[in-house]
Structures are given as structure tokens and as C-alpha cells.
Amino acid sequence: MRKAFLLLAVVALAIPVMAAQIVAVDTGPLQFAGNHGSASASRDCIDYTVYDNTVNGPTAVFSQNPGAYIADELVLDMTQAPPGYNILSDLSFSVYNSSTATATLGVTSMEISIADANWSYVWDYVFSMDLGLPPGYYETIDLTGLCSLGIVLPDDIIIGLQVYGAAGTLPGQVVMNPPTIGSSTNDFYLDNTVATPPGTVNGWRWFGSTGPVANFYWGVSVCPEPTSLLLIAGGLLLRRRR
């Protein structure tokens, strides 16, 4: 999480969507390159989906120079999970290489950051994989087996993605709407001052009243906290003894 703009972000969070500046979505052909393999361990617990915006779309795509920070605020529906299930288990998201890019998005470093609604740090994760995305293609990526990290999720999160592509690439994300589980407002956070080369935008944005709803492809699942897991295991043991 970029600490340099946290104070600005807190102020921006209180600004209504209509006050956010308009940015344009990408134009041109869009093709799907498939679902990428997991970047982490295999599934390690029973989990429940508390946010799902992976079904309705894509409605648009949005990209920036490599390293730009693109974030969306997600309201998780914790009623989808039993009590005590609040540990991050799985994440699904998309990576897009703009149709106006001149190079394939190959071996790529990515960074995911999660904060609460007040921009207080929750989790930051950096990993690399070979995407092999030509211009105009996107992929979906699943991170699984995250339960063992013990990342406690609040009900309201700001989740951001940075894709550090090589020169000539324009990484971004797929826009979807509406979510089937959870909710998200019609805005997103963009900081391209950290991109290469850098831009001048740092704040909340949307795609305008005639554009698509500014919700990005994200899926979030949770598993039980360790105490709940022990109680569940204890309950199963008692049942077996009976």
C-alpha cells in the first residue's frame, strides 16, 4: 500500500461518486485467454464466497501504464458464511493487456493490497507469473490456499492491484456488473503517479453517467478463524465418539 497518498485517499473517500473525475474505458477488440493457474498453495479449508463480481460481463476494460494502482471498494456479504468465518481464503481477479499495447504481457510481477474503508493496512502480497497476454487479451487469476496466512477481513475493504509489466504493455482490469454477492459503488481509485512512466492522476474516478458501472472483476472467499476451526473440529470429534 502506498503510504504517500493515504491522507488524500481518506479525504477522497467522503466525496460522492458524482464528484469523482471521469476517465475513459478502453476501446478495441477484447479476447479471453483463459483462467490462469493458482499463484499459491492448494485449497486448505472449507470456504464461502462473500463477494462475487465475476459473472456479469465483461462490460468494459480499463488499463494504465505498468505499475499503476487500480483499486475498488468492496462491501462483503458476510451473511453468506457461518459465524467466525472472516479469514481470507481465496481471491479471483482479472489482468488485461490493452488492445493499444505494443508488447505481450509476459513474465509479470503483481502486487495486491487490501485496506479497510479508512485505508488502514490489512494485507499486501507480491508475486510473479508468466501471463503471456498479447494486446487485447485478458485472463482471470485465482489465488487459493490463503487461509494459513490468517488475514482477517473487515466487512468493507479497498482492494487494489498493481501490474508491473514491461515497456510497451498497458496492464489493467476487466469491468463487470452487477455483483452477484456483495456490493460496490460506481467509482474506483486510481493512482498512476506510481506508474512507469508516471501519470498525474491520484484519486477516485468513474466512467461517467453514460459509461459502464465502475466495478472490477473480483471474487473473495473466507474461511474460519483458528478458534472457530478448532470448535468445528471438536464438534466433529464429539459426533464421531457418539
Protein Blocks (a to p, Z undefined) as FASTA:
>chain_A
ZZklmmmmmmmmmpcfklpccddddedjdddebjcddfbdcdfbdcddfbdcfkgccfbd
cdddehiacdddddddfklpcehiacdfbdcddddddfkbcbdcfddddddddddfkopa
fbdcdddddekpaehiacddddehklmnopacdfbdcddddddddehiacddddddddfe
dcdddbddddfklpccddfbdcdddebjkbccddddddddddddfklmmmmmmmmmmmmm
ZZ
